[in-house]
Amino acid sequence: MAFSHDLLKDKTILVTGAGKGIGKACALLADACGANVIAVARTESDLVALKKESSKRLSFWVGDVQDKSLYEKIQALPFLHGLINNAGTNRVAPMQEQSDENIDDILNLNIRSAYKVAQAAITPMLKSQAPSIVHMSSQMGFVGSPGRTLYCLSKHAIEGLTKAMAVELAPNNIRVNSVAPTFIKTPMTEPMLEEPAFAEMVMNNIPLQRLGSVEDVANACIFLLSELSMTTTGSCLKVDGGWTAH
C-alpha cells in the first residue's frame, strides 16, 4: 500500500538518520510521493545505496546531526516544507551501570541534536507553504521500561519538545508532531529481538501480537508531513500495536 505519487509533489523534505531502517523507509516513501528529498546520514555508502533505490529527485548530504556545519547548511536552504527528525540511538543497561559516556551520548544525540536540527529548520520553513516537522519519538516516550532509563528520558523529552514547538510555531503555520513506534525490526533492534526472553516480553505487551515494520512508521510520518493532516499539531501518532493502551 502507498500514498498518492503527488501527495508531496514539489515539496522539499529533509530526513535525518536516512541511511538505514526507519529513516531510509521515510526517505524512500517521501520520494515515491513526489518530494524532493534531502537524505542525511553519516555513512556515505548507506546514502549511495539509498540513492540507487530512489528517483533522480533524491539528493543526500553526508553529515553528522551533532555538527554545527549541518545546522548552518539546513538554515541556509531557500525553503523547506518538511523535516523528519529521525536520527537517534539507544544505550540499554540498568541505571546504576549507565556510564557518563552513555548519558552524554543519549542526551547529545537524541535530545540536543534533535533540538538543533529543528531549530535550524525553522528559518527555511518560514519561507515555505504549509511546513511540517515530525519528530521520531517512541512508545518509550509514554511508558517506562527496565534498562531504558536513558532512552525513556530522551523520548519523553521529545514529546515535550513537540508540544512546546507546536504551540510556539502555530502562529507561523508550522505544524509539529511526533511518531511513536513500538519495537520495529531494524539493524539497531534486531540483536535484542533475537533474545527469546526479550522477544517474549515484547510480544506480551503488544495487543496486536505483531511487530511493526519500517513502512508502518514511514506511512505515519508521511501522513503528518502532508496536507492530509493540516489541523494536526502538537500530537503524537502512536504506531505501537496497542502497547501504550494497557
C-alpha positions as CSV (number, residue, x, y, z in Angstrom):
1,M,0.0,0.0,0.0
2,A,1.2,3.5,-0.8
3,F,0.1,7.1,-0.8
4,S,-0.6,9.1,-4.0
5,H,2.5,9.8,-6.0
6,D,1.5,13.5,-5.9
7,L,1.0,13.8,-2.2
8,L,4.3,15.6,-1.6
9,K,4.9,16.8,-5.1
10,D,7.4,19.6,-5.4
11,K,7.9,19.7,-1.6
12,T,11.4,19.7,-0.2
13,I,11.7,17.2,2.7
14,L,14.7,16.6,4.8
15,V,15.2,13.3,6.6
16,T,17.9,12.7,9.2
17,G,19.3,9.3,10.0
18,A,18.2,8.3,6.5
19,G,20.9,5.7,5.8
20,K,19.1,2.7,7.4
21,G,15.9,1.4,9.0
22,I,13.1,3.8,9.6
23,G,14.9,6.8,8.2
24,K,15.6,5.0,4.9
25,A,12.0,3.9,4.7
26,C,10.8,7.5,5.3
27,A,13.1,8.9,2.6
28,L,12.0,6.3,0.1
29,L,8.3,6.9,0.7
30,A,8.6,10.7,0.6
31,D,10.5,10.2,-2.7
32,A,7.7,7.9,-4.0
33,C,5.2,10.6,-3.1
34,G,6.9,13.2,-5.3
35,A,9.0,15.0,-2.8
36,N,12.5,16.5,-3.4
37,V,14.2,14.5,-0.6
38,I,17.4,15.5,1.2
39,A,18.6,12.4,2.9
40,V,21.1,13.0,5.8
41,A,23.4,10.3,7.3
42,R,27.0,9.9,8.5
43,T,27.8,6.9,6.3
44,E,28.2,7.7,2.6
45,S,27.9,4.1,1.4
46,D,24.4,3.9,3.0
47,L,23.3,7.0,1.2
48,V,24.7,5.8,-2.1
49,A,22.7,2.6,-1.7
50,L,19.6,4.7,-0.9
51,K,20.1,6.8,-4.0
52,K,20.2,3.7,-6.2
53,E,16.7,2.7,-4.8
54,S,15.2,6.2,-5.3
55,S,14.3,8.7,-8.1
56,K,16.6,11.3,-9.5
57,R,15.0,13.9,-7.3
58,L,16.6,12.5,-4.1
59,S,19.8,14.1,-3.0
60,F,21.9,13.4,0.0
61,W,24.2,15.1,2.5
62,V,26.9,13.2,4.3
63,G,26.9,14.8,7.7
64,D,26.5,14.4,11.5
65,V,23.4,15.8,13.2
66,Q,25.7,16.9,16.0
67,D,27.8,19.2,13.8
68,K,27.3,22.9,13.7
69,S,28.1,22.8,9.9
70,L,24.9,20.8,9.3
71,Y,22.7,23.2,11.2
72,E,24.2,26.1,9.1
73,K,23.5,24.1,5.9
74,I,19.9,23.5,6.9
75,Q,19.3,27.1,7.9
76,A,20.7,28.3,4.5
77,L,18.1,26.3,2.5
78,P,15.9,28.6,0.4
79,F,12.8,26.8,1.7
80,L,11.9,23.6,3.5
81,H,8.4,22.0,3.6
82,G,9.1,19.1,5.8
83,L,11.5,17.6,8.3
84,I,11.6,14.1,9.7
85,N,13.9,14.4,12.7
86,N,14.8,10.8,12.9
87,A,18.4,10.4,14.0
88,G,18.9,8.7,17.4
89,T,20.4,5.8,19.4
90,N,20.0,3.7,22.5
91,R,22.1,2.6,25.4
92,V,20.5,-0.3,27.3
93,A,21.7,-1.1,30.8
94,P,20.5,-0.9,34.4
95,M,20.5,2.7,35.7
96,Q,23.3,2.1,38.2
97,E,25.5,0.8,35.3
98,Q,25.0,3.7,32.9
99,S,28.3,5.5,32.3
100,D,28.8,9.2,31.9
101,E,29.6,8.5,28.3
102,N,26.3,6.7,27.7
103,I,24.4,9.6,29.4
104,D,26.2,12.2,27.2
105,D,25.6,10.1,24.1
106,I,21.9,9.9,24.6
107,L,21.4,13.5,25.7
108,N,23.5,14.9,22.9
109,L,22.2,12.7,20.0
110,N,18.6,12.1,21.0
111,I,17.7,15.4,22.5
112,R,20.3,18.2,21.8
113,S,20.8,17.3,18.1
114,A,17.0,16.9,17.5
115,Y,16.5,20.4,19.0
116,K,19.3,21.9,17.0
117,V,18.1,20.4,13.7
118,A,14.6,21.5,14.3
119,Q,15.8,25.0,15.3
120,A,17.8,25.3,12.1
121,A,14.8,24.1,10.0
122,I,12.6,27.0,11.2
123,T,14.4,29.6,9.1
124,P,13.7,28.0,5.7
125,M,10.3,26.8,6.8
126,L,9.2,30.4,7.5
127,K,9.6,30.9,3.7
128,S,7.6,27.8,2.8
129,Q,3.9,26.9,2.4
130,A,2.3,24.6,5.0
131,P,5.6,23.3,6.5
132,S,5.6,20.4,9.0
133,I,8.1,18.9,11.4
134,V,7.9,15.2,12.5
135,H,10.0,14.2,15.5
136,M,10.8,10.5,15.8
137,S,9.6,9.5,19.3
138,S,8.8,6.1,20.7
139,Q,6.3,4.3,22.8
140,M,9.0,4.8,25.5
141,G,8.1,8.5,25.4
142,F,4.9,7.4,27.3
143,V,5.9,4.4,29.5
144,G,8.9,3.2,31.4
145,S,10.9,0.0,30.8
146,P,13.7,-1.7,32.7
147,G,17.2,-0.9,31.4
148,R,15.9,2.0,29.4
149,T,16.1,5.0,31.7
150,L,18.2,7.0,29.2
151,Y,16.1,6.2,26.2
152,C,12.8,6.9,28.1
153,L,14.3,10.1,29.3
154,S,15.2,11.2,25.8
155,K,11.8,10.3,24.2
156,H,9.8,11.9,27.0
157,A,11.8,15.0,26.2
158,I,11.0,14.7,22.5
159,E,7.3,14.6,23.4
160,G,7.6,17.8,25.5
161,L,9.6,19.4,22.7
162,T,6.9,18.5,20.2
163,K,4.1,20.1,22.2
164,A,6.1,23.3,23.0
165,M,7.2,23.8,19.4
166,A,3.7,23.2,18.2
167,V,2.3,26.0,20.4
168,E,5.2,28.4,19.7
169,L,5.2,27.9,15.9
170,A,1.5,27.7,15.3
171,P,1.3,31.5,14.6
172,N,3.8,30.8,11.7
173,N,1.6,28.0,10.4
174,I,4.4,25.4,11.1
175,R,2.9,22.2,12.4
176,V,4.9,19.9,14.7
177,N,4.0,16.4,15.6
178,S,5.7,13.1,16.7
179,V,5.5,9.5,15.7
180,A,6.0,6.9,18.4
181,P,6.7,3.4,17.2
182,T,6.8,0.2,19.2
183,F,9.8,-2.2,18.7
184,I,10.4,-2.3,14.9
185,K,12.8,-4.7,13.4
186,T,15.8,-2.6,12.3
187,P,19.5,-3.1,12.4
188,M,19.5,-1.5,15.9
189,T,16.8,-3.7,17.4
190,E,17.4,-7.0,15.6
191,P,20.1,-8.2,18.1
192,M,17.7,-7.5,21.0
193,L,14.8,-9.3,19.4
194,E,16.9,-12.4,18.8
195,E,16.9,-13.0,22.6
196,P,13.9,-15.3,23.3
197,A,13.1,-13.7,26.7
198,F,13.1,-10.2,25.3
199,A,11.1,-11.1,22.3
200,E,8.5,-12.8,24.5
201,M,8.3,-9.7,26.7
202,V,7.8,-7.5,23.6
203,M,5.0,-9.7,22.2
204,N,3.3,-9.9,25.5
205,N,3.0,-6.1,25.6
206,I,1.6,-5.7,22.0
207,P,-2.1,-6.5,21.9
208,L,-1.9,-6.8,18.1
209,Q,0.7,-9.6,18.6
210,R,3.0,-8.4,15.8
211,L,5.9,-6.1,15.3
212,G,5.6,-3.0,13.2
213,S,7.5,-2.5,10.0
214,V,9.7,0.4,9.0
215,E,7.0,1.0,6.3
216,D,4.3,1.4,9.0
217,V,6.3,4.1,10.6
218,A,7.1,5.8,7.3
219,N,3.4,5.9,6.5
220,A,2.6,7.7,9.7
221,C,5.4,10.3,9.1
222,I,4.3,11.0,5.5
223,F,0.7,11.5,6.7
224,L,1.9,14.1,9.2
225,L,4.0,15.9,6.6
226,S,1.2,16.0,4.1
227,E,-1.8,18.3,3.7
228,L,-4.0,15.3,4.9
229,S,-3.1,16.4,8.5
230,M,-3.4,20.2,8.2
231,T,-5.2,20.6,11.5
232,T,-3.0,18.2,13.4
233,T,-0.2,19.8,15.5
234,G,1.2,19.1,19.0
235,S,0.1,15.5,18.7
236,C,1.7,12.0,18.6
237,L,0.7,9.3,16.2
238,K,1.5,6.0,18.0
239,V,2.5,3.1,15.8
240,D,2.7,0.8,18.8
241,G,0.3,-2.1,18.2
242,G,-1.6,-1.0,21.4
243,W,1.4,-1.2,23.8
244,T,0.6,2.1,25.5
245,A,-3.2,1.4,25.6
246,H,-2.6,-1.0,28.6
